[in-house]
Amino acid sequence: MSFPDIVEDLKARLPELRGRLRANAELAPITWFRVGGPAQVLFTPEDEADLAYFLKNVDPGLPVTVIGLASNLIVRDGGVPGVVIRLGRGFGTITVEEDCRVRAGTAMPDVKVARAAADAGIAGLAFFRGIPGSIGGALRMNGGAYGGETRDALIEVRAVDRGGDIHIASVEELGMTYRHSGAPEDWIFTEGLFQGRPGKAHEIAAEMDSITERREASQPIKSRTGGSTFKNPPGGKSWQLIDAAGCRGLRLGGAQVSEKHCNFLINTGDATAADIEALGETVRARVRETSGVELHWEIRRIGVPAGQAEGGNAA
């Protein structure tokens, strides 16, 4: 299961590129589900300028897919055609600024932003402790947990578009709603600026400890899982609908609906991406039949099914 190697051609077309290009790079080891096929090319840019150079000069017809910590992601078994961009150390900085502001690169894990704010005595960002992903993912989907959402604390973002142009946009311009950002699909976020408020470090740390304890008590965080599978419908809870549909503990191949929290899917050890996605679709169908409610995926799914690696198109 592999794609044509286009790395040398890319290097020839992009002589000033500083980031790393890898052909047929395995993605399963970096996803929380530990499933899925390879990226035709995995690109790790050095910094924002390197990312912009790549996007400005690469063939505009080449598919480009962006991933973060891959905590809320299913990579299909056939892999991902084109280039998968994963931001690395050049996007992993945190700076505490005056007036209780925190500036963070989008490769930075949400939990580290929460900790940096807590250490600086900045309240209002502790909810990031409960989001198992990176700042880039939180910006793209208005990530939230335990009473807070990204838009509540966000001031502005930096992003690079598919043509390599850099944008700065305010939170108002992003049109954020529940688990959604209205930013253009081709924007790759590179940085977020957040506003907190004065607080006491020990009180913020206690709040974060409480979030940690609640997560450990209610979610299968020690399993191979991908976080919340479905968005909550208006006025309801997905897990309650899934439970009422008799899906708690339901299995398909190596995939299972968590017994602990049934809005989580689990790789029990030998699941394929197809198992996990098909189980999710089975859950959606049963909830639709029993309640009339259409659940919508919160987990992002990318790539092509097994057997379609050659010449396939990204989902």
Order of alpha helices (4+ residues) and beta strands (2+ residues): alpha-beta-beta-alpha-beta-beta-beta-beta-beta-alpha-beta-alpha-beta-beta-alpha-beta-beta-alpha-beta-beta-alpha-beta-alpha-beta-beta-beta-alpha-beta
